[in-house]
């Protein structure tokens, strides 16, 4: 069995937990995920099965879409609902629609983020959450991420001392939605946190295409489970279809003259019947030549 299995990740499980469970259901060891989701987060988690694990690294570059709720009124140690309150300020005013839309617009495009302490980013060879568990706060390097779309998706909910703002975010890899929630709250004058998060898309994979563990188990029993081919994960990379003569050279990992279709850093080579043969890249040391980055043997 090989291909891509879009899992509907439940709350309370790590991405590693999900991989372990799918290995057991499919009775195969070769399962990999395409980027971690926090245990409390639900939604789209594409898993690579069998030979498709070779494309997992390219899938981490996918843009992601999330449905989130930003809660103004207090911040937490983890920047989401699982942490302890660290700052409170009752929300006593109401917001005009253009006030919220202006705040969201200010965070659209390229923005700078400082990763949260409770994250897997490494500083001095140690993950930030390890420092956090020790009660330490260390200086974290900022990063540039891209917010492609950011919009309010429903009415603002006014509670006793807090306000919930539902939003949809489409962003580049490496974006922390909880940090985005904190920063948006600060721009509105309040401590804030991300109170809920669902990933609704990862690249071409949408939530409505995802399967639960129960559905996967049932489909295995009924022999109706069909996985997305690994080629589905490569659709955003420039491609070239080659003849059988060149296909043989590609499968042998030959270094070849660069083709005019190599307009970006890499190029997917397809056979005449639509199978991905290899991914080639510009040769780092020999201008005008290209070399294999990945070869997909059958």
Secondary structure, DSSP 4 states (H G I P E B T S, - for coil): --EEEEEEEPTT--HHHHHHHHHHHHT-S-EEESS---TT-EEEEEEEEGGGGGGHHHHTTS-EEEEEEEEESEEETTSBTTS-EEEE----S---HHHHHHHHHHTSEEEEEE--SSS--EETTEEHHHHHHTT------EEEEEEEEEEE-S--EE-SS-EEEEEEEEE-TT--HHHHHHHHHHHTTS-EEEEEEEEEEETTEEGGG-B-HHHHHHHHHHT---PBPGGGGGTTS-EEE--HHHHHHHHTT--EEPPTT--SSEEEEE-TTS-EEEEEEE-SSSTTEEEEEEE---
